[in-house]
Amino acid sequence: MSNSYETIIVYSLAKGEEAAKELHAKFEAMMAENGTVDSVDEWGKRKLAYLINDEEYGFYVLYNHSCDAAYPAELMRVLNITEGVLAKSIIKK
């Protein structure tokens, strides 16, 4: 059974916006492999509410996707170990 999720990821801009877009493409492809990506909303470069790893700005992307109930745990595990991800949140709709 497939559930709908809303995932927001804030990518680091320490290595430039191109590196953030590469990570964005990687995670979008990963979500598509494990379900369906309904929509992707690139918010772009925005100021963080507080410093994370001494960074003031991040690249925000909002994903709406559907997948199996077990996949969000795996996605969160990969996000936690990926360099270049400043913040993340996965919410079941």
N, C-alpha and C positions, 0 to 999 in steps of 0.2 A: 504494500500500500504506500502511496506517495503522499507526503505532507508538503505544505508550502512554508517557506522560510524567507525571512528578510535578513540579509547579512550586510553589515557595514564594515569596511576595512579601511584603515588609515595607513597609507604607505609612507615610508621615510623619503624625504627629499635630499638626504645627505649626499647621495650619489647622482643627483639630478632627476629631473622630471622623466627623462627617457627610461631610467632604471625603474621608476615607479610604474610607468606604463607597461613595462615588460612583466613585472610582477602581477599587475592587473590582468594582463592577457593570460598569464599562466594560471591564475586562480579561476578566471572565467572559463577557461578550457577544462579545468579540473571539475568544476561544477557541471559543465555540459556533459562530461563523460559519465558522471554518476547520477544524472537526472536531466532535468530541463531547466534552462535559464529563461525565465519569463521576461525580465527586463533588466537593464543595467543603466544606472544613472551616475555618470561621472560628475562629481561636484567640483573636482579640480583642487587646486592649491588653496588652502584655507588656514587661517591662524588657529592653533590649538588653544584650548581653554587654559592649559598649563603646560609647562615644559615636560617633554617625554624624551629621555636620553639626550638632554640638552638641545633639543630641537624645538623651534618655535612654530614651524609650519609643517603641514602634512598634506598628502594627496588623498582626498576622500573619494570612495566609490561605494555606491549602494547597489546590491544585487538582490533581485527577487527571483527565487528559484524553487523548484519542486524536486524532492528526492526521497529516497528511502529513509525511514526514521533513524537508522544507525549511522548514516553518512555524516551528519553534523558533528558528531564526536570526532570522527576521523579528520574532518576539515579543520576543526579547532586544534587538534594535535599538530597538524602540518603548519597551521598559522603560528602556533606557539614556538616552533623550532625554525621558522624561516626568518633569516636576517632581512631587514627592510620593512617589516610589519611593525608599526608602532602601536596600533590599537585595533581591536576587533570585537564584534558582537554578532551573535547568531540568535535570532528570535523566531520562534514558531508562530505562524499567523493563526 
